[in-house]
Amino acid sequence: MSISHPSPDPSSDNLERVSPRFQDRQDAFWSGVRDGRGAPAMVLFAGMVGFGAMGRTNGFDLWFTTATSFLMFALPGQIVMLEMILLGASSVTIALATSLTATRFVTMTATLFPMLHERDRNKVLYAKVHVLAMTAWAVSLKEFQTIEPKHRLSYFSGLGVLCWLISVPGTIVGFLIAGSVPMPITLGLIFINPLFFLLTFTEIKISGYRLAILLGCIVVPIFYLIDRDTSLLTAGLVGGTLAYWIDRKWIRRYDQKRSA
Amino acid sequence: MTILDSLYQNLDTAFAFKQGWEAWLALIAASLGTYICRAIGVKLSGQVNQDSEFFRWLSAVTYAMVAALTIRLIFLPIGLLSTVPLYLRVLVCLLALGVMISNPSRRLVPALLIGTLMMVTIGVIR
């Protein structure tokens, strides 16, 4: 990700926490597209290539595999759906299981969109939210801290739409080359997604959220053993709540004492 | 030329319609379910103050859930990745993390590339 941060302007240092980074909305939109062209789009493209390859090797057709990426645009859910169709699960069960893997979008959206400008928080967001996925969320959350509120939605749109549109050619490429490339390359492609998630965790600086990540990692094997399909939801709720509680009870108090 | 040959062979059958209506029905239901989760997030975001305690709790839950997803993908994978022994998966992750931490602001792509290439190498050796 070659993101050029503006050099800090000493004159506005104490007046405003966020110095102006973009001239207008168009500038912010295209900056989002530019930032997306680096690691986020590359990672997503690779993930979609892996998904397309999976569809081909499991006997799905090109139209169905590509429509899945376009309509769902959530890799974990897409993979769960393919597997369940192969197992012959009913539509209702499939919808329930994929929705459970998508519950992370509830919290992802609810944490990202309050950072937008008041004026942008209207009905249009219900259309724009479809392009929200893990990659765009992680990048936006980090970049929003240095972007003025009024330009944040444009930046997010540029980044998100690029990621969404790239998922279609990615899936098609994966579908067409599956079986044509050696197995090790496929192996590398499917490992990109988890690795990217893991690496973005190092960029989180708030200790309460770091603790949430750690606890999420620790509790998920336990819930996985109890019930596979709901383990993400339960691990998130239990690990996150525990981290929040510890943060509120001890960490924040300690920080206050130290700074006083 | 074997790659090109199999690509031609693939193209021969790639554009056929194979899925029945049950699969499409499942896709529509799954897409709706996924979209509804996104829409609920928008609905909630209108009522959540960024500095509120609820927002902090929600963020913690999200981070924990994303961490859980990552751990599941790495430690409890399905399909091709499960053929790679656990210790090798962990080793690749640790090395990529090491590259990342050495300069967090600009080593994301190198760390990703190294991790991916190591996974390809493991696939070649095995």
Interface residues (C-beta under 8 A of the other chain):
Chain A: M1 S2 G38 A39 M42 V43 A46 M54 R56 G59 F60 D61 L62 W63 F64 A67 T68 L71 M72 F73 A74 P76 G77 I79 M81 E83 M84 I85 A89 S91 V92 I94 A95 L96 T98 S99 A102 T103 R104 F105 V106 T107 M108 T109 A110 T111 L112 F113 P114 M115 R121 L125 Y126 V129 H130 L132 M134 F175 L176 I177 A178 G179 S180 V181 P182 M183 P184 I185 T186 L187 G188 L189 I190 F191 I192 N193 P194 L195 F196 F197 L198 L199 T200 F201 T202 E203 I204 G208 Y209 L211 A212 I213 L214 L215 G216 C217 V219 V220 P221 F223 Y224 S231 L232 L233 A235 G236 L237 V238 G239 G240 T241 A243 Y244 D247 R248
Chain B: I3 S6 L7 N10 L11 A14 F15 A16 F17 K18 Q19 E22 A23 W24 L25 A26 L27 I28 A29 A30 S31 L32 G33 T34 Y35 I36 C37 R38 A39 I40 G41 V42 L44 S45 G46 V48 N49 Q50 E53 F55 R56 W57 L58 S59 A60 V61 T62 Y63 A64 M65 V66 A67 A68 L69 T70 I71 R72 L73 I74 F75 L76 P77 I78 G79 L80 L81 V84 V92 C93 A96 L97 M100 I101 P104 R106 L108 V109 A111 L112 G115 T116 L117 M119 V120 T121 I122 G123 V124
